[in-house]
Amino acid sequence: MVSLRELTRYCDEVLETSRFRDAAVNGVQVEGRTEVQRLATAVSASRQTISEALAWGADVLLVHHGLLWGDRLGPLTGVLCQRLRLLLKNDLSLLAYHLPLDAHPELGNNALLARSLGLDPVEPFAPVSGVPIGFVAESSTPQPLVRLLDHLRELTGREPLVLPGGPGEVRRVAVLTGSGASALPEAAELGCQVLLTGEARETTMALARELGVTVIAAGHEATERLGVQALGRHVAERFGLETVFLHDPNPV
């Protein structure tokens, strides 16, 4: 068992949250019970994942996408109010880590996704307010694009959207999970044959062709499962907690 304050302080230190200027509130978003024994993790906070965490008996729900974004909290109405009421009524704490959990070189979404595909993160890229959150990753030898796609299907359990533009063999892959299509020009400048992200934009198809980089959009949620699971396991081992990952697949 660990106090909520100590758990949060430890996560803040490990993820270096003070380095980031983020649209999300990182750390405690809703304060519940002061002592933590059971830690549930999920990609996003929703009524579904909050309810599943409560059914499992969690003291904390740790997510990548929380409920509080931007500088303005109110008004507390509608869906946001219902989700907050469910947390507060049941004394369930909500912790969220957004950009810090994308950027971490060991526990972060981008580094973990690259390594899970047999790639070695070699260079940070895609800065947000001066702090890079993505990684350029390399294969030891060039590999067929189809092999990379096969590995990705196996890892995510879904069919990726492929917008062709690059060659059939791949060595350098820019990895920016979630909504990372805007990093395509930077990926091209860094000599990458592929940009691997979660979502594409309408403009991405033509830009990929013209820049000579294949874009793989493998799903926002699907590319951001690894970080929160890794962080959950890490803190569970350190503090002797029980943990569970609440899988809520999203086609987007």
N, C-alpha and C positions, 0 to 999 in steps of 0.2 A: 504494500500500500504506500501511496505517496500523496502529498498534498497537491491540490490543484495549482497552487502558487509555485511550488517547486517544479512540477511537471512543465508548466508554462515557461518558467525561467530557463529550464534546461533546453527546451525546444527552441526558444528564442536565441540562446547562445549557440547551439549547434548549427542552426540555419542562418545565423547572423542577420536577423530580421532588420536591424537598424541600418543596414547598408542600402535598403531598397525604398524607393518611392513608389508605392503601390496604390492602385485603385481600390484594393481590398483592405479590410482591417485584418491584420495578422496577429495571431495570438488568441486570447480569450475574446469571443464575441458575445457569449452568454455565460454568466457565472451561475453554476449550480452547486452541487455538493462540494464541500471543501476537501474531502478525502476521495482518492481514486483507487479503485481495485480492478474495475473492468472497463476496458477501453475499446470502443467500437470505432472502426474507420470506414470511410466512404469517399468517393470522389466528390460528391456534391451533397449539400444539406437540402433535403426536401422533406415533405410530409412523409413520404415513403421511407426514407432512410432514418428519419427521426423515430418513426413508429417501430421500425425493426430494431433500432438500438434500444428502445425502451422495452420491447418484448424480450430482448436478450439479457436485460438487466444492467445495461451500461451505466457508468457514472459520467463518462465523457464520450462525446461523438467528435472525432477528429477528422476534418475534411480538407480538401483542396479548394473547393468552391464553397464559401460560407454564405451568410445572409446579408452581411453589412458591406456595402460598397460605396465609395466616394465619401465626401465630407458631410453630406446631409443624411440624417437618419430617418426623419419623418416624411410623411405621416405614417403612423403604424396602423395600417388598414389592410383589408383584403387578405391575400395569401401570406404576405409577410407577417401580419398580425397573427394569423392562425398558426404559422410555424413557430413563432416566438411564444405564443401561449402554450403550445404543446411542450416546448422546452421548459418554460418557467413553471408550469403547473406540476411537472414531474421532476423538477430540480435536476435536470440533465444539463451539464455544461456543454458548450459548443466551442471547439477550438478550430481555427482555420489558418492555413498557410498557403498563400498563393504564389507570387513570384519567388519567394525564398525556397519553395519546394520545387519549383521548376529548375532553379539555377544550381542547386547543391551538387558538387562533383561526385558525391558518393550516394546520397539518398534522393537525389533529384530526379524528376521525371525524364529529363532529356538524356542525362548520363546513363541512367538505368535502361532506357529504351534502346540506346545505342549498343550497350554491352549485351543486352538480351538478344540482339541481332548479330552478335559476333563482331561488332565494330568497336574500335578503340577511340574514345574521345580525346582529341589532340589539341583542340583550339576552341576557346569560347567565342561566341558570336551573338548577334542580335541584342545589342544593348537597349535597355529601358532606363531612361534618365541616367545614362552613363554606366550602368551595371549590366554586363551581358548575362543572358539567361539561357541561351541555347549553346549547343556544341557542334563543331564540325568533327565528324568521326571518320575514321579510315579503316578500310579492310587491309589486311597484310598483303593480299594480292587482289587484283581486279576480279570481281565476281559477276556473273550474269545478273541482270536486273530481275529476271524471272525467279532466280533463287532467293534474292532479297524479299521479293513479294511473297514467296512461299513461306518463308520464315515469319513474315509479318502476319500472314493469315493465321498461322498456327498460334502465334502469340496473342493476337487480339480476338480470334474467333469470329472474324467478320471479313467481308470482301472490301478491300480498299478502293478508293477512287483514284485512278491513275491518269494524269494529264501528261502525255508524252512530250518530250522536248530534247532529252539528252540521249546519250549513246546506250547501246545494249549491254555494255559492261560498266560496272560501277566500282569506284575505289573511294571517292570522297563523298560523304553524305552529310548535309546540313540537317540537324535534328532540332526541331522547335515544336514541341507538342502543343496541343490545343488549337488556338486560332493564330497560326503563324505564317499565313500566306504572304503577309506584307514583307517578310524577310527574304523573298525570292531574289530581288536584285543583289542583295548582299551575298547570298549563297553563290550566285553566279560570279561575283567579283572574287570570291575566295576559291574559285576553281572546283566547285562541287558539281557532280553530275546529277545529284538528286537533292531535292528538299523534301524531307519527311516531316509532315505536320498532321494536324487533326482535321482542320477545315480548309476548304478553298473558297475563293471569291469568284464572282462571275468573270472578272478580268484576268484571273489566274491562267486560264487555258491558253489564251493568245500570248501572254507574257512568257509562259514556260517555253512555248515554241520559239519565240523570238530571242530568248536568252540562252536557249540550248540546255535547259535544265528540266529534268522530269520532276513533276510534283506528285507526291503520294499523299493523299488525304485519307488517313486511316481511322478517322473518327476522333472527335474532341475528347469525349469520355474514355474511349478505348486506348488512347495514347497517354492518358494521365492516371492510370490505375496504379502504376508501379511505385510512384513516390510516396503516396500516403500509406501504402502497405509497408514499405520499407521503414518509414518513420515510425509507424505503429509497432512493428516488430522490434525496432531498435530501442524504443523507450520501454516497451514491455519487458525486454530482457534486462535492461538496466535497473528497473524499479520492481521487478517481480510481478508484473500485471498480467491479467488475462486479456486476450485481444481477439477480435474477429473482424474480418473484412466483409462489409455489406455490399454485395455486387448488385448494381442497378443499371444494367446495360442501356445505353442511349444510342439510337441510330444516327444521331448527329455527330 
